[in-house]
Amino acid sequence: MYLSVRKKGTVSKQTLLEESGLTVSTLTRILDELLAQSLLLEVGYGESTGGRRPTLYETNPAYGYVFGLEISRTHSRLVLADLHLTLLDEYTWAMDEYATPERLMDSVYAQVLRMLEQASIDISRVIGLGIGAVGPLDRKEGTILTPAGFAAPGWSQVRIKEQLEQRLEVPVCLDNGANTALLGEYWAGGDRRQHQLLYLHAGIGLRSAIMNEGRILYGVIDTEGAVGQMIIESTGVASSVPGGNYGAWESYVSIRTLEMQARKEWKRGRATILRELSDRPEDLEFSHLIEALQAGDSAVNRIFGQAAAYCGIGLANLINILHPEEVILGGPLFSAADVFYQEATRTALEKTYYREQYKVRFTKGSLSDNAVAAGAAALILNQLTY
């Protein structure tokens, strides 16, 4: 019942009665219990439909607090939020060669204590900490398995749930970052309560997640990054991922691919603005590409346009298989380059079958850089079964 009220925002008893199928006496008892525990608040009265004005209920955002932790190859981010997922504080780490699991967890513990002290919140009011991490992982066991691409050693078979629970003495949940990002976007979007959602994150790699009727759909194993191995060209370029497919989607659509192509253009002398931004091609980074794109560099514009077209082809493949109502696009490729978003969605729509009858909706993720961490905090919210 708690989550039913939370999803509605503000709701009357009559609406809850109609949608829950409970008897009046049972619903009244549950609501009274939630009010007594301060999980719910009475927030006024709704419009009358002929009788007494109905009492309106909302969940109490200050009943408790949750932490969300993102762990990615380039950075990690910790957020503190209330139970309405309003962010109260955040902290970001660079995942450099010194960011071993042990050091990161020690720093997370220190930042949790700092945030709570700054907000004058006792740790007894913390409901839990959720983690959205790169995979592969075992979410049930709470273990990060064998992720590739970390600069620091030690990121293999990390029992992060167990170790953080020992440090913090609060419940900890683990899921992959694409799932938590989709969960965060779901809670942030008031009109998404009944949609079939597809989420695609485009950054260092490609990651996807699927939701139906508010529930994340899980496979037999964690396959968050498998979407990047969808074959776009069977005789295409070799994958940079060990064991990856030739012509894989991720080989055409990723920050690493764009950086590699920009370095080739720099060496050929075609990208004049990039030459002004970096003395050496190997020093070129994604931020340089965005700056050159905004300045109108023709070579960089061509690179982004080609990647966006490939992105749209892959999206059309997913849409033609999964038929989502809405596709949420997140990650730096979509948030930092509007031209990329526009071209990718245009291509996807053009190649979607039954496009005249089937109007899929595209949206940019509303949580931007905080999507994974905020969604990780929402993992804990989903555990509330009152």
C-alpha positions in Angstrom: 0.0 0.0 0.0 2.9 2.3 0.8 4.3 2.1 -2.8 0.8 2.5 -4.2 0.5 5.9 -2.4 4.0 6.8 -3.4 3.4 6.1 -7.1 0.3 8.3 -7.0 1.9 11.2 -5.2 -1.3 12.5 -3.6 -4.3 10.1 -3.5 -7.7 9.7 -1.9 -8.9 6.7 0.1 -11.6 6.1 -2.6 -9.0 5.8 -5.3 -7.0 3.4 -3.3 -10.2 1.4 -2.6 -11.1 1.2 -6.2 -7.6 0.2 -7.4 -6.6 -2.2 -4.6 -9.7 -4.4 -4.4 -9.5 -4.4 -0.6 -12.5 -4.1 1.6 -13.2 -0.7 3.3 -12.3 -2.2 6.7 -9.0 -3.7 5.6 -7.9 -0.6 3.7 -8.9 1.6 6.7 -6.8 -0.6 9.0 -3.8 -0.4 6.7 -4.0 3.3 6.3 -4.3 3.8 10.1 -1.2 1.7 10.7 0.8 3.6 8.1 -0.4 6.9 9.6 0.5 5.7 13.1 4.0 4.8 11.9 4.4 8.3 10.2 4.9 6.6 6.9 1.8 8.4 5.5 0.6 11.9 6.0 -2.9 13.4 5.7 -2.4 16.4 3.5 -5.9 17.9 3.1 -9.1 17.2 1.3 -10.0 16.5 -2.3 -13.0 17.7 -4.3 -16.4 16.5 -3.2 -18.4 14.3 -5.6 -21.6 14.7 -3.7 -20.7 13.7 -0.2 -18.0 14.5 2.3 -14.7 15.7 0.8 -12.3 12.8 0.7 -9.1 12.9 2.8 -5.9 13.0 0.7 -2.8 11.0 1.6 0.9 11.3 0.7 3.9 9.4 1.8 6.1 11.1 4.4 9.4 12.1 2.7 11.1 12.6 6.1 10.2 9.2 7.6 13.7 8.0 6.6 16.6 8.5 4.2 18.3 6.5 1.6 21.7 6.5 -0.1 22.4 5.7 -3.7 25.9 4.8 -5.0 26.9 4.6 -8.6 30.1 2.7 -9.5 31.3 3.1 -13.1 34.7 2.8 -14.8 35.2 6.6 -14.9 33.7 7.8 -11.7 31.6 6.9 -8.7 28.9 9.0 -7.2 27.1 8.9 -3.8 23.8 10.7 -3.1 21.7 11.2 0.0 18.0 11.5 -0.6 14.7 11.6 1.4 11.9 9.1 0.6 10.6 11.2 -2.2 14.1 10.9 -3.8 14.8 14.6 -3.3 18.6 14.8 -3.4 20.1 16.4 -0.2 23.8 15.9 -0.9 26.2 14.2 -3.3 29.8 13.4 -3.7 31.8 12.2 -6.8 35.1 10.2 -7.0 37.3 9.8 -10.0 37.9 6.1 -10.7 41.6 6.4 -11.3 44.4 3.8 -10.6 44.1 4.4 -6.9 40.4 3.7 -6.6 40.6 0.1 -5.5 37.4 -1.5 -4.0 38.8 -1.2 -0.4 39.7 2.5 -0.8 36.4 3.3 -2.4 34.4 1.6 0.3 36.4 3.4 3.0 35.7 6.7 1.3 32.0 5.9 0.9 31.8 5.2 4.6 33.5 8.5 5.5 31.2 10.4 3.1 28.1 8.8 4.5 29.0 10.0 8.0 29.8 13.4 6.7 26.5 13.8 4.8 24.5 12.6 7.8 26.3 15.0 10.1 25.9 17.9 7.7 22.1 17.2 7.4 21.7 16.5 11.1 20.4 13.0 10.4 21.0 10.1 12.8 22.2 6.9 11.0 19.2 5.1 12.7 17.0 6.9 10.2 18.8 5.6 7.2 16.6 2.9 5.5 19.5 1.5 3.4 22.0 2.1 0.6 21.5 1.0 -3.0 24.3 0.4 -5.5 24.1 0.7 -9.3 27.4 -0.8 -10.7 28.8 -1.9 -14.0 28.5 -5.6 -14.6 28.7 -8.4 -14.8 27.4 -8.9 -11.2 25.4 -11.2 -9.1 22.7 -8.9 -7.6 21.3 -11.6 -5.3 24.6 -12.3 -3.7 25.6 -8.7 -3.9 28.9 -9.4 -5.7 30.6 -7.5 -8.5 32.0 -10.3 -10.6 34.5 -9.6 -13.4 34.0 -6.1 -14.9 36.6 -4.9 -17.5 38.0 -1.4 -17.8 38.7 -0.3 -14.2 42.0 1.6 -13.9 42.6 0.3 -10.4 43.3 -3.4 -9.5 41.0 -5.6 -7.4 37.7 -5.2 -9.2 36.9 -8.9 -9.4 34.7 -10.9 -7.1 34.0 -7.9 -4.9 31.4 -8.8 -2.2 30.4 -5.2 -2.0 27.0 -5.7 -0.4 28.4 -7.7 2.5 31.4 -5.3 3.0 29.3 -2.1 3.0 26.7 -3.6 5.3 29.5 -4.5 7.8 30.8 -0.9 7.6 27.5 1.0 7.7 25.2 -1.5 9.5 22.3 -0.7 7.2 20.7 -2.9 4.4 22.5 -2.7 1.0 21.1 -3.7 -2.4 23.1 -4.2 -5.6 21.9 -4.0 -9.2 23.5 -3.0 -12.5 23.6 0.7 -13.4 21.3 0.5 -16.4 18.5 -1.0 -14.2 19.0 1.6 -11.5 19.0 4.4 -14.0 15.7 3.2 -15.4 14.3 2.9 -11.9 15.3 6.4 -11.2 13.8 7.8 -14.3 10.6 5.8 -13.6 10.2 7.4 -10.1 11.1 10.8 -11.5 8.5 10.7 -14.3 5.0 11.2 -13.0 3.4 10.0 -16.3 5.3 6.7 -16.6 3.4 4.6 -14.1 2.0 2.1 -16.5 4.4 2.3 -19.5 6.5 -0.4 -21.0 9.9 1.3 -20.9 13.2 0.7 -22.7 16.3 2.5 -21.4 19.5 2.9 -23.3 22.6 4.4 -21.7 25.3 5.5 -24.2 28.7 6.4 -22.8 31.9 4.4 -22.5 29.8 1.5 -23.7 26.1 0.7 -24.3 23.9 -0.6 -21.5 20.2 -1.3 -21.6 17.3 -2.1 -19.2 13.6 -3.0 -19.7 10.6 -2.3 -17.4 7.0 -3.4 -17.6 4.3 -2.1 -15.4 6.8 -0.6 -13.0 8.9 -3.8 -12.7 12.4 -4.3 -14.0 12.6 -7.4 -16.3 15.6 -9.6 -15.4 17.2 -12.4 -17.4 18.8 -15.5 -16.1 22.1 -13.7 -15.7 23.2 -10.1 -15.6 23.4 -9.0 -19.2 23.5 -5.3 -18.9 26.2 -4.7 -21.4 25.2 -7.5 -23.9 23.2 -5.1 -26.0 26.4 -3.5 -27.1 27.3 -6.8 -28.8 24.3 -6.7 -31.1 25.8 -7.2 -34.6 25.2 -4.2 -36.8 27.6 -5.2 -39.6 28.6 -8.9 -39.8 31.9 -8.1 -41.5 32.5 -5.0 -39.4 35.3 -3.9 -37.1 36.7 -6.1 -34.4 35.3 -5.6 -30.9 37.6 -4.0 -28.2 35.8 -6.2 -25.7 37.5 -9.6 -25.1 35.3 -12.2 -26.8 33.2 -9.5 -28.4 31.5 -9.8 -31.8 32.8 -8.4 -35.1 30.6 -5.5 -36.2 29.1 -5.1 -32.7 26.9 -2.1 -32.0 29.3 -0.8 -29.3 32.1 -0.6 -31.8 30.2 2.1 -33.7 28.5 3.9 -30.9 30.5 4.7 -27.8 32.7 7.5 -26.4 35.8 5.4 -27.0 34.9 4.9 -30.6 34.3 8.6 -31.1 37.6 9.5 -29.4 39.5 6.9 -31.6 38.0 8.3 -34.8 38.7 11.9 -33.7 42.4 11.0 -33.1 42.6 9.6 -36.7 41.1 12.8 -38.0 43.7 14.8 -36.0 46.5 12.8 -37.5 45.2 13.3 -41.0 45.1 17.1 -40.4 41.3 17.3 -41.1 40.1 18.4 -37.7 41.6 21.8 -37.3 39.6 22.8 -34.2 40.7 19.6 -32.5 44.3 20.5 -33.2 43.8 23.8 -31.4 42.3 22.0 -28.4 45.0 19.3 -28.0 48.7 19.2 -28.9 48.7 15.4 -29.3 46.0 13.2 -30.7 46.4 10.7 -27.8 45.4 13.5 -25.4 42.0 14.0 -27.1 39.0 13.3 -24.8 35.3 13.4 -25.2 35.1 16.9 -23.7 37.3 18.1 -26.6 35.0 16.5 -29.1 31.9 18.2 -27.6 33.7 21.6 -27.7 34.7 21.1 -31.3 31.2 19.9 -32.2 29.7 23.1 -30.7 32.2 25.2 -32.6 31.1 23.6 -35.9 34.1 21.4 -36.7 33.0 19.6 -39.9 35.1 16.4 -39.2 33.7 16.0 -35.7 30.2 16.7 -36.9 30.6 13.9 -39.5 31.9 11.5 -36.8 28.9 12.2 -34.5 26.5 12.0 -37.4 27.7 8.5 -38.4 27.6 7.3 -34.8 24.1 8.6 -34.4 23.0 6.8 -37.5 24.3 3.5 -36.2 22.7 4.3 -32.8 19.4 4.7 -34.5 19.7 1.4 -36.4 20.4 -0.5 -33.2 17.5 1.3 -31.5 15.2 0.3 -34.3 16.2 -3.3 -33.9 15.3 -3.2 -30.2 12.1 -1.4 -30.8 11.0 -3.9 -33.5 11.6 -6.7 -31.1 10.4 -5.3 -27.7 7.7 -2.7 -28.8 8.1 -0.4 -25.8 5.8 2.5 -25.3 8.6 4.8 -24.4 12.4 4.8 -25.0 14.4 6.8 -22.4 17.9 7.7 -23.7 20.5 8.5 -21.1 24.3 8.8 -20.8 26.8 11.5 -22.0 26.3 10.8 -25.7 22.7 11.8 -25.5 23.0 14.5 -22.8 26.0 16.3 -24.2 25.2 16.3 -27.9 21.7 17.2 -28.9 22.5 16.7 -32.6 23.3 13.0 -31.7 20.0 12.6 -29.9 18.0 14.1 -32.8 19.7 12.1 -35.5 19.6 8.8 -33.6 15.9 9.1 -32.8 15.1 10.2 -36.4 16.9 7.1 -37.8 15.2 4.8 -35.3 11.7 6.1 -36.2 12.5 5.8 -39.9 13.5 2.1 -39.5 10.8 1.1 -37.0 8.3 -1.3 -38.6 4.6 -0.4 -38.4 5.7 3.2 -37.6 2.4 4.6 -38.9 0.4 2.6 -36.4 2.9 2.3 -33.7 4.0 5.7 -32.2 6.9 5.0 -29.9 7.9 7.9 -27.7 11.5 9.1 -27.2 12.6 11.1 -24.2 15.9 12.2 -22.8 16.6 11.0 -19.3 15.5 13.8 -16.9 18.0 12.9 -14.1 21.1 13.4 -16.3 24.4 12.5 -14.4 22.5 11.5 -11.3 20.3 8.8 -12.9 22.3 5.8 -11.8 22.9 6.9 -8.2 19.3 8.3 -7.7 17.9 5.0 -9.1 20.2 3.1 -6.8 18.5 5.0 -3.9 15.2 4.0 -5.4 16.2 0.3 -5.0 15.8 0.7 -1.3 12.5 2.5 -1.8 11.3 -0.6 -3.7 12.0 -2.7 -0.7 9.4 -0.9 1.4 6.5 -3.4 1.5 4.4 -1.8 4.2 
